[in-house]
Amino acid sequence: MKTARLLYGAAYYDEYLPVDRIETDMEMIKKAGMNVIRIAESTWSTWEPQEGVFDFTHLHRMLSCSKKHDIQVIVGTPTYAVPTWLARKYPDIITETHDGPGRYGHRQNMDIAHPMYLKHAERIIRRLMEEVQPYDHVIGFQLDNETKSYDTCSSYAQKKFVDYVRTLIHDDLSLLNEAWGLEYWSNRINSWEDFPDVRGTINASLGAEYHKFQRKLVSEFLAWQSGIVQEYARPEQFITQNFDFDWRGYSFGLQPEVDQWDAAKPLTVAGCDIYHPSAQDLTGKEIAFGGAIARSLKKDNYLVLETEAQGNHGWLSYPGQLRLQAFSHLANGANCVEYWHWHSIHNAIESYWKGVLSHNLKENATYRETCRIGADFAAYSTHLVNLKKRCSAAILLDNASLDALQWFPIPDGPAYNDVFRWVFDALYEMNVECDILSAEDDIDLFSQYRLLITPALYSVSDRLANALKDYVQAGGTLLSTFKTAVADKMLKIYHDDLPHGLTEVFGMTYDQFTDAVQVGLQANVAKPAPSEKISSKTAAEAQTESSAVDMTKLVSQPRASEPKQDVSNHCVHNWMELLLPGTAETLAFYDHPHWGSHAAITGNRFGQGYAAYLGCYTDGDVLKKLLSFLCEKAGVAREEAVYPLIVKRGINDLQKEITYYFNYSEEPQETVYHGAEARVLLAGQDSPHGGNSAAPNEIPTALVKEGDRLSLSRWDFLILEEV
């Protein structure tokens, strides 16, 4: 969704403050150049202190005062934390999960399938919408907050699940037992009345299908809320949701609990919450992957509805980093940057998740930096808003495959999101921008990309396998990693050659795998490869015939003087598939006394395209060498610069190319500019390219031409606009 200008602001909670200072806050927000606040999503018990008794005093204070100061508002529906009276009246609204019964106190612990929860949630949503309708500076609505199923295993949810399964398999128990393999350990279901509690299952097909059903509950819940809000919203008001990501103490990968592509369908614009390490650990990777996923949900620009100001312990940004982070969001396609939250909270669990203001509620270094960001956003909004990204590479993500690797994890090895981030981070460090695609929803988009990567795509339907085959045959370049095309969409392992439906595409197969202990890679092989192949050609013959790649550039040649126990060449970890090439060329063999005759990485010409298979989990440098080779083969352009100097490009509303350069390091960085003549739109404090932030409408005129050297000081950035 296009916006008229960049949005910049914070979540605001008048109801949390220990003193009455709303006028002071709104003046400070305005002074900082912030033009939007998000309100109302967290305090159902404030708006409805007892059943049917409503008090919107704080709501109207925020709406009236923000209007007075010309600050726009996003209103959130307050349904993610239930009031005490509702939990007392209906104790089972606090849901049971795989871990047992819940207790009141925490947020997001309710049963979103409970009819009484839904009834009362609808009432508070409707009352809230009635209250905000008269305010024309309300620009949009956020549905709930970081919605998930909260692992509900209630009787309501499990009954709905049985109904869902009956529809899924056309009420055919024989089909269900066969599809899920329920003969195992006498798990067969012979009557729908005998359907067991899902929490006890040892069957991945049943367990993963229930997890998929829980994701479906989320999609239905958000669609239901969207329908209610649409009854009250004006045509120009947007509807969004602040999707979040897998959490490792910060945003890390694909959200396991939500099919975000499906859940985003009733929205007009996607929103997200991105949190990340900062200070010496700031890399920009979380901003980039989170933005790529958010951008993919509606194939459009997105809103960052929450990100850190001061944040958690250890997240306090170095001077200048907050500004670097804000423009990093824009460079990935965001039209909005909002902090959680304006003021640090004085009670409860998030007291030390600090906002823009510290607990003393005074101006501080973080606030002063937001003032500079706000001035920059105002000055350059027409040049930076609605940035359109054009990527030649894409990564295919899949919730079913994520579930599969939770049920069948690699022992002591990478989880699904580790594999995703391994691939994404390598591309990021190489300055290869990529889109994210959904394995469920985006099959028809494959042809738009020169390079397609499937990390650990364990679960593959015949439709998806055929789409990948057609993509390569038509000229695409495909890279699939280990654990690809192992099982169907119900996680039943295929009983033909792996990777299922793609052996011809990859020109190889495998039927054995093991853990990788002191294993490296080598470009040569000491003895003929095993005889079990999908063609009569030996791996050595296939290698001899190949002239497509200089393998010595892909892996290090083993050194005769290097003892085998030296771990310096042990670049394979945790998992290795013993690949059996047929028509494929071997790009790397294992360096191991027993597995050295097996291929580790293969490449195969198929139709007009090329398919590479990476059968092991390697060091990042090996992956980057392989990706570099495939980018060159696919015609995917690469920047001369590499991490920590990150380059982002896009087309603005003026149909001019915008190029961002970011230095994510403590040291100054230089690179050479390649491209059409451009002007410096915005440069850092110590930059030789244009100096400080401009006042509104004062655009720098310094020009940059092909071959010019660009310099960035530590934790700084530079923005160029094509002339």
DOPA-849300 format. One record per residue (C-alpha): residue in three letters; x, y, z. Coordinates in steps of 0.05 Angstrom, whole numbers, padded with zeros to 5 digits, always signed. Example, Ala and Ser with C-alpha at 12.3 -4.5 7.8 and 13.67 -1.06 7.14 Angstrom:
ala+00246-00090+00156;ser+00273-00021+00143;
***
This chain:
met+00000+00000+00000;lys+00026+00069-00018;thr+00028+00123+00035;ala+00029+00197+00022;arg+00090+00206+00066;leu+00137+00168+00111;leu+00105+00152+00178;tyr+00148+00159+00240;gly+00126+00150+00312;ala+00117+00106+00373;ala+00066+00067+00412;tyr+00035+00112+00465;tyr-00001+00093+00530;asp-00032+00149+00569;glu-00063+00096+00614;tyr+00005+00070+00636;leu+00035+00137+00658;pro+00043+00152+00732;val+00031+00227+00720;asp-00013+00269+00675;arg+00034+00294+00620;ile-00003+00282+00556;glu+00006+00354+00531;thr+00080+00351+00545;asp+00087+00284+00510;met+00049+00307+00448;glu+00092+00369+00445;met+00155+00327+00449;ile+00129+00277+00398;lys+00115+00334+00350;lys+00183+00366+00364;ala+00216+00299+00346;gly+00184+00301+00277;met+00140+00242+00294;asn+00074+00242+00257;val+00039+00179+00282;ile+00024+00142+00347;arg-00007+00074+00359;ile-00056+00068+00416;ala-00108+00024+00451;glu-00085-00047+00435;ser-00062-00069+00504;thr-00114-00049+00555;trp-00182-00082+00547;ser-00190-00080+00623;thr-00183-00004+00621;trp-00235+00005+00567;glu-00283-00046+00599;pro-00266-00050+00674;gln-00328-00094+00688;glu-00372-00132+00640;gly-00413-00083+00600;val-00384-00022+00636;phe-00341+00021+00590;asp-00293+00077+00604;phe-00256+00108+00545;thr-00229+00169+00582;his-00156+00154+00565;leu-00174+00137+00493;his-00207+00205+00482;arg-00151+00242+00517;met-00101+00210+00468;leu-00145+00222+00407;ser-00161+00294+00425;cys-00091+00314+00443;ser-00059+00281+00383;lys-00108+00316+00338;lys-00091+00383+00370;his-00018+00371+00353;asp-00031+00344+00283;ile-00007+00274+00299;gln-00041+00216+00263;val-00064+00154+00300;ile-00066+00079+00289;val-00117+00046+00334;gly-00106-00026+00357;thr-00161-00074+00376;pro-00150-00093+00449;thr-00160-00168+00447;tyr-00092-00199+00462;ala-00097-00193+00538;val-00163-00209+00573;pro-00191-00173+00634;thr-00196-00207+00702;trp-00272-00207+00703;leu-00274-00247+00638;ala-00225-00298+00665;arg-00266-00304+00729;lys-00331-00314+00693;tyr-00303-00363+00642;pro-00241-00396+00673;asp-00231-00440+00612;ile-00219-00379+00569;ile-00148-00385+00597;thr-00130-00441+00550;glu-00099-00509+00560;thr-00037-00522+00519;his+00011-00579+00507;asp+00041-00559+00574;gly-00025-00563+00612;pro-00073-00512+00642;gly-00055-00439+00640;arg-00062-00386+00694;tyr-00085-00314+00692;gly-00033-00259+00691;his+00006-00264+00626;arg-00019-00238+00560;gln-00035-00281+00500;asn-00058-00341+00541;met-00130-00344+00520;asp-00167-00394+00476;ile-00182-00359+00410;ala-00230-00415+00393;his-00272-00404+00456;pro-00342-00377+00438;met-00347-00333+00499;tyr-00279-00302+00486;leu-00301-00287+00414;lys-00367-00259+00437;his-00337-00210+00487;ala-00279-00193+00440;glu-00329-00173+00387;arg-00365-00128+00435;ile-00303-00090+00457;ile-00280-00083+00384;arg-00347-00054+00363;arg-00350-00006+00422;leu-00279+00017+00409;met-00294+00028+00335;glu-00355+00069+00353;glu-00313+00113+00398;val-00259+00127+00346;gln-00304+00137+00286;pro-00311+00212+00293;tyr-00236+00225+00291;asp-00211+00239+00220;his-00138+00235+00240;val-00144+00160+00254;ile-00110+00133+00192;gly-00115+00058+00205;phe-00127-00001+00250;gln-00082-00055+00277;leu-00118-00122+00288;asp-00099-00151+00356;asn-00024-00156+00370;glu+00027-00207+00345;thr-00031-00257+00340;lys-00019-00331+00348;ser-00060-00391+00371;tyr-00023-00392+00437;asp-00019-00467+00429;thr-00093-00475+00447;cys-00110-00548+00458;ser-00177-00534+00489;ser-00238-00578+00478;tyr-00265-00524+00431;ala-00202-00524+00390;gln-00196-00600+00387;lys-00269-00608+00366;lys-00258-00557+00310;phe-00196-00596+00291;val-00234-00661+00283;asp-00285-00625+00239;tyr-00228-00595+00199;val-00196-00664+00189;arg-00262-00695+00168;thr-00269-00642+00114;leu-00196-00649+00094;ile-00200-00724+00079;his-00273-00725+00058;asp-00296-00762+00121;asp-00256-00823+00100;leu-00221-00855+00161;ser-00186-00906+00118;leu-00155-00850+00078;leu-00135-00815+00142;asn-00102-00877+00172;glu-00063-00889+00109;ala-00042-00817+00099;trp-00018-00809+00171;gly+00009-00880+00179;leu-00033-00892+00241;glu-00022-00967+00241;tyr+00043-00952+00277;trp+00040-00968+00352;ser-00034-00984+00346;asn-00052-00911+00334;arg-00105-00928+00282;ile-00170-00889+00289;asn-00231-00931+00272;ser-00286-00883+00295;trp-00289-00808+00297;glu-00312-00813+00368;asp-00245-00847+00385;phe-00203-00789+00359;pro-00149-00780+00412;asp-00126-00717+00448;val-00074-00687+00402;arg-00026-00672+00459;gly-00006-00744+00467;thr+00010-00761+00395;ile+00077-00789+00373;asn+00056-00783+00300;ala+00088-00725+00263;ser+00033-00724+00210;leu-00022-00715+00262;gly+00019-00667+00305;ala+00040-00624+00247;glu-00030-00622+00219;tyr-00055-00597+00286;his-00002-00543+00285;lys-00024-00525+00214;phe-00096-00522+00240;gln-00073-00476+00296;arg-00044-00430+00243;lys-00111-00433+00207;leu-00145-00410+00272;val-00101-00349+00270;ser-00119-00333+00198;glu-00193-00342+00213;phe-00188-00299+00276;leu-00155-00241+00239;ala-00204-00247+00180;trp-00261-00245+00231;gln-00233-00183+00264;ser-00220-00150+00197;gly-00293-00161+00177;ile-00316-00126+00240;val-00269-00067+00232;gln-00288-00058+00159;glu-00359-00044+00180;tyr-00335+00020+00213;ala-00272+00040+00175;arg-00272+00094+00122;pro-00247+00074+00053;glu-00181+00110+00063;gln-00166+00078+00130;phe-00120+00017+00127;ile-00124-00049+00165;thr-00059-00081+00186;gln-00028-00131+00235;asn+00039-00129+00270;phe+00066-00197+00250;asp+00128-00219+00288;phe+00180-00272+00276;asp+00212-00333+00307;trp+00244-00310+00371;arg+00315-00325+00396;gly+00318-00266+00444;tyr+00306-00223+00382;ser+00273-00231+00314;phe+00305-00291+00280;gly+00265-00326+00225;leu+00199-00349+00197;gln+00143-00348+00249;pro+00125-00421+00265;glu+00057-00404+00295;val+00026-00365+00236;asp+00019-00376+00162;gln+00032-00302+00151;trp+00016-00303+00077;asp-00052-00332+00091;ala-00064-00289+00152;ala-00047-00225+00113;lys-00102-00236+00061;pro-00155-00194+00097;leu-00106-00136+00109;thr-00096-00076+00065;val-00023-00068+00086;ala+00025-00115+00122;gly+00057-00094+00187;cys+00113-00125+00227;asp+00152-00120+00292;ile+00228-00125+00283;tyr+00275-00129+00343;his+00350-00142+00338;pro+00417-00137+00372;ser+00449-00069+00371;ala+00514-00034+00392;gln+00573-00078+00372;asp+00525-00133+00349;leu+00485-00092+00300;thr+00488-00123+00230;gly+00424-00102+00196;lys+00408-00175+00180;glu+00345-00178+00222;ile+00320-00113+00192;ala+00332-00143+00122;phe+00302-00212+00131;gly+00242-00185+00170;gly+00231-00132+00117;ala+00236-00183+00061;ile+00183-00227+00093;ala+00137-00168+00109;arg+00146-00142+00038;ser+00127-00210+00010;leu+00060-00216+00047;lys+00023-00166+00004;lys+00078-00158-00050;asp+00081-00085-00030;asn+00110-00036+00020;tyr+00099-00050+00093;leu+00096-00017+00162;val+00145-00029+00218;leu+00096-00022+00275;glu+00145-00039+00329;thr+00221-00035+00334;glu+00267-00018+00391;ala+00284+00052+00416;gln+00328+00037+00476;gly+00299-00033+00482;asn+00322-00092+00523;his+00386-00097+00563;gly+00445-00094+00515;trp+00405-00063+00458;leu+00422+00010+00472;ser+00446+00038+00406;tyr+00513+00073+00397;pro+00505+00146+00376;gly+00482+00147+00304;gln+00458+00075+00302;leu+00385+00091+00314;arg+00387+00134+00251;leu+00424+00079+00213;gln+00370+00030+00234;ala+00312+00076+00214;phe+00338+00085+00144;ser+00355+00011+00139;his+00280-00003+00147;leu+00264+00046+00091;ala+00317+00014+00046;asn+00281-00053+00052;gly+00214-00023+00032;ala+00183+00002+00097;asn+00139+00063+00096;cys+00133+00069+00171;val+00180+00063+00231;glu+00147+00062+00300;tyr+00182+00049+00365;trp+00157+00006+00421;his+00147+00051+00457;trp+00147+00125+00474;his+00160+00123+00549;ser+00192+00069+00591;ile+00142+00033+00635;his+00144+00040+00711;asn+00113-00028+00730;ala+00109-00101+00709;ile+00146-00148+00664;glu+00169-00099+00610;ser+00195-00044+00657;tyr+00265-00052+00629;trp+00245-00057+00556;lys+00259+00017+00550;gly+00224+00066+00504;val+00247+00131+00473;leu+00243+00165+00540;ser+00274+00134+00602;his+00237+00128+00668;asn+00249+00201+00686;leu+00209+00221+00624;lys+00260+00274+00602;glu+00297+00288+00538;asn+00357+00242+00529;ala+00406+00221+00476;thr+00357+00173+00444;tyr+00303+00226+00440;arg+00352+00276+00409;glu+00370+00225+00356;thr+00297+00213+00340;cys+00291+00288+00329;arg+00344+00284+00275;ile+00311+00223+00244;gly+00244+00259+00244;ala+00274+00319+00208;asp+00307+00273+00157;phe+00242+00236+00144;ala+00205+00301+00133;ala+00258+00329+00087;tyr+00265+00268+00042;ser+00197+00234+00047;thr+00178+00247-00026;his+00243+00215-00048;leu+00243+00155-00002;val+00170+00135+00009;asn+00139+00076-00029;leu+00207+00047-00050;lys+00198-00010-00100;lys+00247-00067-00096;arg+00268-00108-00157;cys+00303-00172-00137;ser+00330-00226-00183;ala+00337-00278-00128;ala+00285-00308-00081;ile+00283-00355-00022;leu+00224-00403-00016;leu+00198-00412+00055;asp+00150-00464+00082;asn+00115-00473+00149;ala+00104-00547+00137;ser+00178-00558+00128;leu+00191-00518+00191;asp+00143-00564+00228;ala+00179-00625+00199;leu+00246-00604+00226;gln+00215-00593+00294;trp+00188-00664+00293;phe+00250-00694+00261;pro+00307-00648+00282;ile+00379-00657+00260;pro+00413-00680+00324;asp+00452-00622+00353;gly+00444-00589+00285;pro+00409-00531+00253;ala+00334-00521+00258;tyr+00294-00497+00198;asn+00304-00424+00213;asp+00379-00435+00223;val+00382-00462+00152;phe+00340-00404+00126;arg+00384-00353+00161;trp+00447-00389+00137;val+00424-00378+00066;phe+00395-00308+00076;asp+00454-00282+00115;ala+00503-00307+00062;leu+00465-00270+00008;tyr+00461-00209+00053;glu+00536-00208+00065;met+00547-00215-00010;asn+00500-00156-00024;val+00452-00199-00064;glu+00382-00173-00047;cys+00327-00225-00048;asp+00253-00233-00041;ile+00218-00285+00002;leu+00165-00330-00028;ser+00113-00376+00003;ala+00115-00449-00017;glu+00039-00450-00011;asp+00019-00384-00044;asp+00073-00362-00092;ile+00086-00420-00139;asp+00063-00379-00199;leu+00117-00327-00185;phe+00179-00370-00194;ser+00190-00347-00266;gln+00202-00276-00242;tyr+00269-00295-00212;arg+00335-00316-00241;leu+00357-00353-00178;leu+00311-00392-00132;ile+00335-00423-00067;thr+00298-00474-00025;pro+00329-00482+00045;ala+00310-00549+00077;leu+00245-00554+00037;tyr+00228-00620+00070;ser+00154-00621+00052;val+00140-00619-00022;ser+00075-00634-00058;asp+00076-00661-00129;arg+00049-00594-00152;leu+00108-00558-00120;ala+00159-00609-00146;asn+00131-00600-00216;ala+00134-00525-00210;leu+00207-00528-00190;lys+00220-00575-00248;asp+00185-00528-00297;tyr+00224-00469-00269;val+00291-00501-00283;gln+00270-00529-00350;ala+00249-00459-00372;gly+00317-00430-00355;gly+00317-00416-00281;thr+00374-00431-00233;leu+00355-00471-00172;leu+00394-00485-00108;ser+00364-00534-00059;thr+00397-00553+00006;phe+00398-00618+00045;lys+00330-00641+00072;thr+00294-00622+00008;ala+00234-00660-00021;val+00234-00715+00032;ala+00159-00719+00049;asp+00091-00699+00025;lys+00048-00644+00055;met+00026-00690+00112;leu+00099-00707+00127;lys+00093-00778+00102;ile+00162-00795+00075;tyr+00162-00812+00002;his+00180-00884-00017;asp+00215-00868-00082;asp+00284-00838-00096;leu+00301-00773-00061;pro+00294-00715-00073;his+00223-00735-00091;gly+00202-00715-00161;leu+00267-00678-00172;thr+00321-00731-00184;glu+00319-00717-00259;val+00325-00642-00246;phe+00385-00649-00199;gly+00414-00708-00237;met+00429-00745-00172;thr+00397-00782-00114;tyr+00417-00808-00045;asp+00391-00858+00004;gln+00441-00851+00062;phe+00461-00795+00107;thr+00500-00787+00171;asp+00528-00737+00220;ala+00589-00698+00199;val+00648-00708+00246;gln+00715-00679+00223;val+00691-00674+00151;gly+00715-00625+00099;leu+00705-00615+00025;gln+00752-00627-00033;ala+00750-00615-00107;asn+00783-00680-00127;val+00767-00753-00110;ala+00814-00808-00094;lys+00773-00866-00121;pro+00713-00879-00165;ala+00646-00861-00136;pro+00597-00915-00112;ser+00561-00955-00166;glu+00490-00942-00141;lys+00470-00887-00189;ile+00411-00863-00228;ser+00451-00868-00292;ser+00510-00909-00316;lys+00557-00850-00315;thr+00606-00850-00256;ala+00616-00788-00213;ala+00687-00784-00237;glu+00665-00786-00310;ala+00613-00733-00297;gln+00666-00691-00264;thr+00715-00700-00321;glu+00663-00679-00372;ser+00644-00616-00333;ser+00674-00550-00354;ala+00622-00505-00323;val+00658-00488-00258;asp+00729-00485-00232;met+00718-00526-00169;thr+00782-00502-00138;lys+00747-00436-00129;leu+00689-00469-00094;val+00728-00510-00042;ser+00798-00513-00017;gln+00844-00566-00045;pro+00868-00613+00010;arg+00941-00601+00027;ala+00985-00663+00030;ser+01024-00633+00088;glu+00961-00623+00128;pro+00945-00679+00177;lys+00875-00707+00170;gln+00857-00692+00242;asp+00870-00617+00230;val+00802-00585+00236;ser+00820-00524+00194;asn+00788-00557+00134;his+00729-00586+00172;cys+00677-00542+00141;val+00619-00592+00142;his+00577-00596+00206;asn+00521-00639+00236;trp+00490-00667+00172;met+00515-00697+00107;glu+00477-00733+00053;leu+00518-00783+00012;leu+00499-00759-00058;leu+00501-00806-00117;pro+00508-00766-00181;gly+00479-00789-00247;thr+00479-00735-00300;ala+00501-00684-00249;glu+00571-00656-00244;thr+00603-00660-00175;leu+00622-00591-00150;ala+00652-00618-00086;phe+00666-00685-00055;tyr+00670-00700+00020;asp+00740-00698+00049;his+00735-00760+00093;pro+00771-00827+00095;his+00707-00867+00085;trp+00658-00819+00052;gly+00707-00785+00005;ser+00679-00819-00057;his+00611-00787-00047;ala+00590-00721-00076;ala+00572-00666-00026;ile+00551-00612-00076;thr+00525-00625-00146;gly+00502-00584-00206;asn+00461-00607-00265;arg+00440-00576-00331;phe+00367-00590-00340;gly+00327-00562-00398;gln+00348-00490-00407;gly+00368-00482-00333;tyr+00413-00507-00279;ala+00399-00541-00212;ala+00450-00546-00156;tyr+00441-00589-00094;leu+00479-00576-00029;gly+00477-00640+00011;cys+00509-00616+00075;tyr+00511-00560+00126;thr+00575-00521+00113;asp+00612-00461+00137;gly+00585-00396+00111;asp+00645-00384+00067;val+00633-00448+00028;leu+00560-00428+00018;lys+00580-00359-00006;lys+00627-00389-00057;leu+00572-00433-00083;leu+00523-00375-00085;ser+00573-00332-00121;phe+00581-00386-00175;leu+00505-00393-00182;cys+00493-00317-00184;glu+00543-00312-00241;lys+00511-00371-00277;ala+00441-00342-00267;gly+00459-00271-00286;val+00443-00243-00217;ala+00480-00177-00208;arg+00525-00168-00149;glu+00555-00107-00116;glu+00629-00097-00111;ala+00623-00083-00037;val+00612-00137+00015;tyr+00591-00137+00088;pro+00600-00096+00132;leu+00585-00047+00075;ile+00514-00062+00054;val+00481-00036-00010;lys+00406-00032-00021;arg+00371-00007-00083;gly+00300+00010-00105;ile+00257+00055-00149;asn+00222+00114-00117;asp+00156+00148-00134;leu+00195+00195-00180;gln+00216+00134-00220;lys+00289+00145-00201;glu+00336+00094-00172;ile+00353+00103-00099;thr+00417+00071-00073;tyr+00431+00063+00001;tyr+00500+00049+00029;phe+00505+00026+00102;asn+00567+00015+00143;tyr+00550-00036+00197;ser+00618-00033+00231;glu+00663+00006+00278;glu+00713+00020+00222;pro+00707+00069+00163;gln+00691+00035+00097;glu+00703+00053+00024;thr+00675+00028-00042;val+00672+00048-00115;tyr+00607+00074-00143;his+00580+00039-00205;gly+00519+00067-00239;ala+00488+00127-00273;glu+00504+00196-00248;ala+00470+00207-00180;arg+00465+00262-00129;val+00477+00255-00055;leu+00408+00256-00023;leu+00431+00246+00049;ala+00498+00234+00080;gly+00525+00224+00150;gln+00553+00274+00199;asp+00625+00264+00180;ser+00615+00245+00108;pro+00656+00279+00053;his+00596+00270+00006;gly+00547+00322+00032;gly+00548+00331+00107;asn+00490+00337+00154;ser+00415+00327+00150;ala+00381+00378+00106;ala+00325+00423+00127;pro+00260+00407+00092;asn+00263+00418+00017;glu+00338+00432+00019;ile+00367+00376-00023;pro+00443+00370-00029;thr+00471+00378-00099;ala+00536+00338-00094;leu+00541+00291-00154;val+00571+00221-00157;lys+00594+00190-00222;glu+00617+00121-00246;gly+00683+00102-00213;asp+00679+00153-00156;arg+00702+00129-00089;leu+00651+00131-00033;ser+00671+00136+00040;leu+00629+00121+00101;ser+00648+00133+00173;arg+00632+00082+00226;trp+00558+00063+00234;asp+00539+00112+00180;phe+00501+00112+00114;leu+00495+00148+00048;ile+00435+00155+00002;leu+00441+00170-00072;glu+00386+00188-00121;glu+00394+00177-00196;val+00398+00244-00233;
***
